[in-house]
Amino acid sequence: MNTEILGVILMYVMVIALAIPLGRYIGKIFNYENTWLDKIFNPLDKLFFKLSGIDPTVEMNWKQHLTALLTINAIWFIISMLVLTNMSWLPLNPDANPSMSGDLAFNTSVSFVTNTNLQHYSGESGLSYLGQLILMLWQFISAGTGIAICAVVFIAMKERTATTLGNFYSLFVRSCTRILLPIAFVVAIILVFNGSPMTFEGKDTMVTLQGDTVQVSRGPVAAFVAPKQIGTNGGGFYGPNSTHPLENPNYLTNIIETVSISLIPIAMVFAMGYVLRRRKLAWTIYGVMTLGFLLLVIPSIMNEMNGNPAIEKMGIAQSYGSMEGKEIRFGSAASAYWAIKTTCTSNGSVNAMHDSMTPLTGMFTMLGMMINSFYGGVGVGFLNFYIFIILAVFVSGLMVGRTPEFLGKKIEAKEMKIAMVIALLHPLLILAGTAISSFLYAGNPAEYAGWLANPGNHGFSEMLYEFSSSSANNGSGFEGLGDNTPFWNIACGIVMLLARYLPIIGPVAIAGILASKKYIPESNGTLKTDTSTFGLMVFAVIAIVAALSFFPALTLGPIAEYFSLY
Amino acid sequence: MKSNIFPAIKLTFVCLVFFMGIYTLAVYGIAQFAPNQGKGEIISSNGNTYYSNVGQSFTDDKYFISRPSAVGYNAAGSGGSNKGPSNPDYLAEVQARIDTFLIHNPGIDKSEIPSDLVTASGSGLDPNLSVQAAKVQVKRIAKIRGLAEGNVLQLIVSNTEQPLFGLFGTEKINLLKLNIALDKLK
């Protein structure tokens, strides 16, 4: 069998083999059960709380959880702005890189605090090492925020009536120290021993074998890349992210980095199964997510391996497939696999340039972000899926004439209203943003000529992708877009803020309201939510609500480009 | 809100010290045991040192040439062309690269040229070539350097890196190592 395909199969098998035990471990952490790492982490967590003056045993209701989350995120944003606009004179700047402009710092700070990691700068010239390290901090703790708030929803889904749902700070610190830190540390060590730099020295100048003088940008790369991959962050140390040979040196590191992308998102589903003692529900959800993921990834791999038809016509060999924007050491199968993984999970790191992929692969990457819940981001991916479950319960309840109930709680008008608003927010942000930018561009193509690197339908796709990526808190891009302008910095910044916090507030509110309702034990009249029938129902809701909203826009972009090429 | 502000500031500061400081230093400490103390993998030849992972530009006909690059293989920066598959300017550029290659390599049929040789990588620093991209240059190199074609072909075979464990990923050649070996071939 083709070794490129075997590599892809290995990566999928590895991730599921690791995600099942990890999900169990994460479940134990949320349940405050004993684990074998307690000896290290119990004293460490105690130290965290002692120094911060926080009592981790105080119970919070859902509103208090959200207040705590929003407050601490606001503080991170302020610190980030201060550092990024003053990097030039702060320490750890061996390459004498400049500070960021206000609008770029706004975009970057929002981007990293919201776990999006859209980058309108290039790491080599746009950040000092201090800037890189502060962004690395957000890569840990913004991911910790998502995991912690997802744990709150798990706790709310338990079979009981309750108004208090644990302590936010406690869940947050446990997520950071006990889940993210150990995995990041292992990944960083593997990278260091495979040739990723971990140094504080600046650029190195050297003469090549042919006699050209060039420079090589270095830095604390290995430490930075690990949390980038595992926390569905995706903001690269270097401009072109994990295509860079120092950020992702060989096929082995590519396997490790690819597995890291979806490890925690998948493990969170199994963690839910453990916390609620509903393994069958976890497998149903995992099944729906995997079905969606496979439907996107298989055609993408086929398209990239088949190559670009316009180049085919020139009469050269395309045995490696479509190679523009791709690295030989990964090949087109592993590049297409990464592209779909990273867009389905809201990671946004890349190991090949999405802008140069064949039209349908470009469309599938966008669909991954538009749906944003086939695995999804750490924690928040499950929250997005939760909204679709609520919608599916309601729709199927109406279809069979039963009261819509989910895990023993009645779903009523208020919860449905919240769920509808959140489900419609994502298409609204993406389509309105794309409409405004297209309107501006079409009105004055000369003034905005720097925006698009490609003409026609593909240029439209570049704008559609940028807003999809911002609204999905993904962070990858069709990087041909000239996006470091006040318009893109501010527009994408606003979209990222709305698209991060409203889809957290909505599901937490629904879960919090449901938790306080009377628990109704399951009976013969209850709609079963852990069956494959219900799974298909959820899949249908996702296809109708999410995917179809975007069909007209996709027709103008990648689908039209497809028909012009094939 | 108010009761949250000071604990949140203090907790942020603790996280900063731990995740930005202690974690980074721990990885840095372990990096001191890695090849070249974590400053990137190096190979030496004739007293010069090169980064073995970072691609170099080879445009001279006497070397195996490298893939096109959007950043000219200057690793002070990095990046891809970001050209879309249907962009007419881009397709014209690829056609021009094919034509140039054919002029420099007489006797080669264009169906022998693999696409990686006329397309730019994502990083602009791709250190590799496909095996076919090296083989298609054998005729030219042998002629310029006055070597037997069989010897140059043998060099390619001995520099071919198999997929991981022979099973996973692509077969490839590290172009820098190949060209260093080529310089040593008599």
Boltz contact constraints between the chains, C-beta under 6 A:
constraints:
  - contact:
      token1: [A, 3]
      token2: [B, 163]
      max_distance: 6.0
  - contact:
      token1: [A, 3]
      token2: [B, 168]
      max_distance: 6.0
  - contact:
      token1: [A, 6]
      token2: [B, 167]
      max_distance: 6.0
  - contact:
      token1: [A, 6]
      token2: [B, 168]
      max_distance: 6.0
  - contact:
      token1: [A, 7]
      token2: [B, 168]
      max_distance: 6.0
  - contact:
      token1: [A, 7]
      token2: [B, 169]
      max_distance: 6.0
  - contact:
      token1: [A, 10]
      token2: [B, 168]
      max_distance: 6.0
  - contact:
      token1: [A, 48]
      token2: [B, 14]
      max_distance: 6.0
  - contact:
      token1: [A, 51]
      token2: [B, 14]
      max_distance: 6.0
  - contact:
      token1: [A, 52]
      token2: [B, 7]
      max_distance: 6.0
  - contact:
      token1: [A, 52]
      token2: [B, 10]
      max_distance: 6.0
  - contact:
      token1: [A, 52]
      token2: [B, 11]
      max_distance: 6.0
  - contact:
      token1: [A, 52]
      token2: [B, 14]
      max_distance: 6.0
  - contact:
      token1: [A, 53]
      token2: [B, 7]
      max_distance: 6.0
  - contact:
      token1: [A, 53]
      token2: [B, 10]
      max_distance: 6.0
  - contact:
      token1: [A, 54]
      token2: [B, 7]
      max_distance: 6.0
  - contact:
      token1: [A, 67]
      token2: [B, 1]
      max_distance: 6.0
  - contact:
      token1: [A, 68]
      token2: [B, 4]
      max_distance: 6.0
  - contact:
      token1: [A, 71]
      token2: [B, 4]
      max_distance: 6.0
  - contact:
      token1: [A, 71]
      token2: [B, 8]
      max_distance: 6.0
  - contact:
      token1: [A, 72]
      token2: [B, 8]
      max_distance: 6.0
  - contact:
      token1: [A, 75]
      token2: [B, 8]
      max_distance: 6.0
  - contact:
      token1: [A, 75]
      token2: [B, 9]
      max_distance: 6.0
  - contact:
      token1: [A, 75]
      token2: [B, 12]
      max_distance: 6.0
  - contact:
      token1: [A, 124]
      token2: [B, 77]
      max_distance: 6.0
  - contact:
      token1: [A, 133]
      token2: [B, 20]
      max_distance: 6.0
  - contact:
      token1: [A, 137]
      token2: [B, 16]
      max_distance: 6.0
  - contact:
      token1: [A, 137]
      token2: [B, 19]
      max_distance: 6.0
  - contact:
      token1: [A, 137]
      token2: [B, 20]
      max_distance: 6.0
  - contact:
      token1: [A, 140]
      token2: [B, 19]
      max_distance: 6.0
  - contact:
      token1: [A, 141]
      token2: [B, 15]
      max_distance: 6.0
  - contact:
      token1: [A, 188]
      token2: [B, 27]
      max_distance: 6.0
  - contact:
      token1: [A, 189]
      token2: [B, 30]
      max_distance: 6.0
  - contact:
      token1: [A, 192]
      token2: [B, 31]
      max_distance: 6.0
  - contact:
      token1: [A, 192]
      token2: [B, 34]
      max_distance: 6.0
  - contact:
      token1: [A, 192]
      token2: [B, 38]
      max_distance: 6.0
  - contact:
      token1: [A, 193]
      token2: [B, 34]
      max_distance: 6.0
  - contact:
      token1: [A, 195]
      token2: [B, 41]
      max_distance: 6.0
  - contact:
      token1: [A, 195]
      token2: [B, 53]
      max_distance: 6.0
  - contact:
      token1: [A, 197]
      token2: [B, 39]
      max_distance: 6.0
  - contact:
      token1: [A, 197]
      token2: [B, 40]
      max_distance: 6.0
  - contact:
      token1: [A, 198]
      token2: [B, 27]
      max_distance: 6.0
  - contact:
      token1: [A, 198]
      token2: [B, 28]
      max_distance: 6.0
  - contact:
      token1: [A, 198]
      token2: [B, 31]
      max_distance: 6.0
  - contact:
      token1: [A, 198]
      token2: [B, 38]
      max_distance: 6.0
  - contact:
      token1: [A, 199]
      token2: [B, 38]
      max_distance: 6.0
  - contact:
      token1: [A, 199]
      token2: [B, 39]
      max_distance: 6.0
  - contact:
      token1: [A, 203]
      token2: [B, 76]
      max_distance: 6.0
  - contact:
      token1: [A, 208]
      token2: [B, 56]
      max_distance: 6.0
  - contact:
      token1: [A, 209]
      token2: [B, 179]
      max_distance: 6.0
  - contact:
      token1: [A, 210]
      token2: [B, 58]
      max_distance: 6.0
  - contact:
      token1: [A, 210]
      token2: [B, 60]
      max_distance: 6.0
  - contact:
      token1: [A, 212]
      token2: [B, 57]
      max_distance: 6.0
  - contact:
      token1: [A, 214]
      token2: [B, 74]
      max_distance: 6.0
  - contact:
      token1: [A, 215]
      token2: [B, 76]
      max_distance: 6.0
  - contact:
      token1: [A, 216]
      token2: [B, 51]
      max_distance: 6.0
  - contact:
      token1: [A, 216]
      token2: [B, 54]
      max_distance: 6.0
  - contact:
      token1: [A, 216]
      token2: [B, 75]
      max_distance: 6.0
  - contact:
      token1: [A, 217]
      token2: [B, 75]
      max_distance: 6.0
  - contact:
      token1: [A, 217]
      token2: [B, 76]
      max_distance: 6.0
  - contact:
      token1: [A, 222]
      token2: [B, 27]
      max_distance: 6.0
  - contact:
      token1: [A, 223]
      token2: [B, 24]
      max_distance: 6.0
  - contact:
      token1: [A, 223]
      token2: [B, 27]
      max_distance: 6.0
  - contact:
      token1: [A, 238]
      token2: [B, 78]
      max_distance: 6.0
  - contact:
      token1: [A, 239]
      token2: [B, 78]
      max_distance: 6.0
  - contact:
      token1: [A, 239]
      token2: [B, 79]
      max_distance: 6.0
  - contact:
      token1: [A, 240]
      token2: [B, 78]
      max_distance: 6.0
  - contact:
      token1: [A, 240]
      token2: [B, 79]
      max_distance: 6.0
  - contact:
      token1: [A, 240]
      token2: [B, 80]
      max_distance: 6.0
  - contact:
      token1: [A, 240]
      token2: [B, 122]
      max_distance: 6.0
  - contact:
      token1: [A, 240]
      token2: [B, 123]
      max_distance: 6.0
  - contact:
      token1: [A, 243]
      token2: [B, 122]
      max_distance: 6.0
  - contact:
      token1: [A, 243]
      token2: [B, 123]
      max_distance: 6.0
  - contact:
      token1: [A, 244]
      token2: [B, 78]
      max_distance: 6.0
  - contact:
      token1: [A, 244]
      token2: [B, 123]
      max_distance: 6.0
  - contact:
      token1: [A, 245]
      token2: [B, 53]
      max_distance: 6.0
  - contact:
      token1: [A, 245]
      token2: [B, 54]
      max_distance: 6.0
  - contact:
      token1: [A, 245]
      token2: [B, 125]
      max_distance: 6.0
  - contact:
      token1: [A, 245]
      token2: [B, 127]
      max_distance: 6.0
  - contact:
      token1: [A, 249]
      token2: [B, 53]
      max_distance: 6.0
  - contact:
      token1: [A, 251]
      token2: [B, 164]
      max_distance: 6.0
  - contact:
      token1: [A, 251]
      token2: [B, 169]
      max_distance: 6.0
  - contact:
      token1: [A, 252]
      token2: [B, 164]
      max_distance: 6.0
  - contact:
      token1: [A, 308]
      token2: [B, 85]
      max_distance: 6.0
  - contact:
      token1: [A, 310]
      token2: [B, 91]
      max_distance: 6.0
  - contact:
      token1: [A, 311]
      token2: [B, 115]
      max_distance: 6.0
  - contact:
      token1: [A, 314]
      token2: [B, 95]
      max_distance: 6.0
  - contact:
      token1: [A, 315]
      token2: [B, 110]
      max_distance: 6.0
  - contact:
      token1: [A, 315]
      token2: [B, 111]
      max_distance: 6.0
  - contact:
      token1: [A, 316]
      token2: [B, 110]
      max_distance: 6.0
  - contact:
      token1: [A, 316]
      token2: [B, 113]
      max_distance: 6.0
  - contact:
      token1: [A, 316]
      token2: [B, 115]
      max_distance: 6.0
  - contact:
      token1: [A, 317]
      token2: [B, 114]
      max_distance: 6.0
  - contact:
      token1: [A, 318]
      token2: [B, 115]
      max_distance: 6.0
  - contact:
      token1: [A, 320]
      token2: [B, 116]
      max_distance: 6.0
  - contact:
      token1: [A, 320]
      token2: [B, 130]
      max_distance: 6.0
  - contact:
      token1: [A, 323]
      token2: [B, 115]
      max_distance: 6.0
  - contact:
      token1: [A, 323]
      token2: [B, 116]
      max_distance: 6.0
  - contact:
      token1: [A, 323]
      token2: [B, 119]
      max_distance: 6.0
  - contact:
      token1: [A, 324]
      token2: [B, 119]
      max_distance: 6.0
  - contact:
      token1: [A, 325]
      token2: [B, 80]
      max_distance: 6.0
  - contact:
      token1: [A, 325]
      token2: [B, 122]
      max_distance: 6.0
  - contact:
      token1: [A, 326]
      token2: [B, 122]
      max_distance: 6.0
  - contact:
      token1: [A, 327]
      token2: [B, 121]
      max_distance: 6.0
  - contact:
      token1: [A, 327]
      token2: [B, 122]
      max_distance: 6.0
  - contact:
      token1: [A, 327]
      token2: [B, 126]
      max_distance: 6.0
  - contact:
      token1: [A, 328]
      token2: [B, 116]
      max_distance: 6.0
  - contact:
      token1: [A, 328]
      token2: [B, 126]
      max_distance: 6.0
  - contact:
      token1: [A, 328]
      token2: [B, 128]
      max_distance: 6.0
  - contact:
      token1: [A, 328]
      token2: [B, 130]
      max_distance: 6.0
  - contact:
      token1: [A, 328]
      token2: [B, 172]
      max_distance: 6.0
  - contact:
      token1: [A, 329]
      token2: [B, 128]
      max_distance: 6.0
  - contact:
      token1: [A, 329]
      token2: [B, 172]
      max_distance: 6.0
  - contact:
      token1: [A, 331]
      token2: [B, 170]
      max_distance: 6.0
  - contact:
      token1: [A, 352]
      token2: [B, 122]
      max_distance: 6.0
  - contact:
      token1: [A, 353]
      token2: [B, 80]
      max_distance: 6.0
  - contact:
      token1: [A, 353]
      token2: [B, 82]
      max_distance: 6.0
  - contact:
      token1: [A, 353]
      token2: [B, 122]
      max_distance: 6.0
  - contact:
      token1: [A, 355]
      token2: [B, 82]
      max_distance: 6.0
  - contact:
      token1: [A, 356]
      token2: [B, 83]
      max_distance: 6.0
  - contact:
      token1: [A, 358]
      token2: [B, 85]
      max_distance: 6.0
  - contact:
      token1: [A, 453]
      token2: [B, 82]
      max_distance: 6.0
  - contact:
      token1: [A, 454]
      token2: [B, 84]
      max_distance: 6.0
  - contact:
      token1: [A, 454]
      token2: [B, 87]
      max_distance: 6.0
  - contact:
      token1: [A, 458]
      token2: [B, 84]
      max_distance: 6.0
  - contact:
      token1: [A, 458]
      token2: [B, 86]
      max_distance: 6.0
  - contact:
      token1: [A, 479]
      token2: [B, 82]
      max_distance: 6.0
  - contact:
      token1: [A, 480]
      token2: [B, 82]
      max_distance: 6.0
  - contact:
      token1: [A, 561]
      token2: [B, 86]
      max_distance: 6.0
  - contact:
      token1: [A, 564]
      token2: [B, 86]
      max_distance: 6.0
  - contact:
      token1: [A, 565]
      token2: [B, 86]
      max_distance: 6.0
